[in-house]
């Protein structure tokens, strides 16, 4: 939830509501144009966007979550192994 509230802390654009893939409309969101449609457009740099299509996160966001999750697991396993 912190990532949505303050995306800039995680290296993403400040406005998390603007999606990467969509159509004309506020926040690049348009219910009548979905990703994969001919009329759909994508942002220039998905690595700075939090959401891909308003529902799914971008690859960059998933990567950050996975890195954080894995480092927590490795830290937990290392702590148990050294005790």
N, C-alpha and C positions, 0 to 999 in steps of 0.2 A: 504494500500500500504506500509505503514511503516513496517508492519509485514513481508512482503516479502523482503524488502530492508535490514532489520536488525532483523532477526528472533531471534537471541540470546538475544535481549532485552526483548523478551517475553517468554524466557525459552525454545526455540527450538534450534536445531542444527544450526550452523552458515550457512551451505550450504543449502539453501531452495530448490535448484534444485533437490536434491536427494530425490526420492519418497520412500514411504514405501512398496507399493505393486507393483510388476512388475517382470521383468526377467533380464537376463544378459544384460548388456549394460551400456553405460555411464549414470550415475545418477540413475541406477537401472531401466532405462526406455527402453522398447523394444516394438515397435509397433505390433509385431506378438504375443506377450504374454500379455494378459490382466488379471486383477484380476478375480479370479474364475476359470481360466484354471488350469489344473493339473500342468503345468510347472511353474506357477506363484509362487513367493516366497514373504514373507512379512518380514519386519524388526523385530528385536527383541523387540524394544521398540517404538511403535507408538506415545507415549506421547511426544517424543522429535522431531518428524518430523512434518513439516508444511503441506505437501501434502501427501495424501494417494496414489493417482494414477496418478498424473500429472494434473488432472482436479479438483478433489474434495479435500477439506481440510481434515485433520484428525479430529477425535472426539475431541482431545485436542485443536486444533485450533478453531473449532466451539465453544467449551466450553468457551475459552477465549473471543471470540467475543461476545457471549451471555452475559457473566458476565459483560463485559464493557458496552454493550448496556443497560442492565437492570439497572446497577448502575447509568448510565446517566439519565435514565427515572425516577428512584426513587429520585435522587437528584433534578430533575426538578419539580416533583410533590411535594416534601417536601418544596422546596423554594416557590412554589405558595401557599401551604397550610399555611405557616407561615406568609405570607404577608397580 
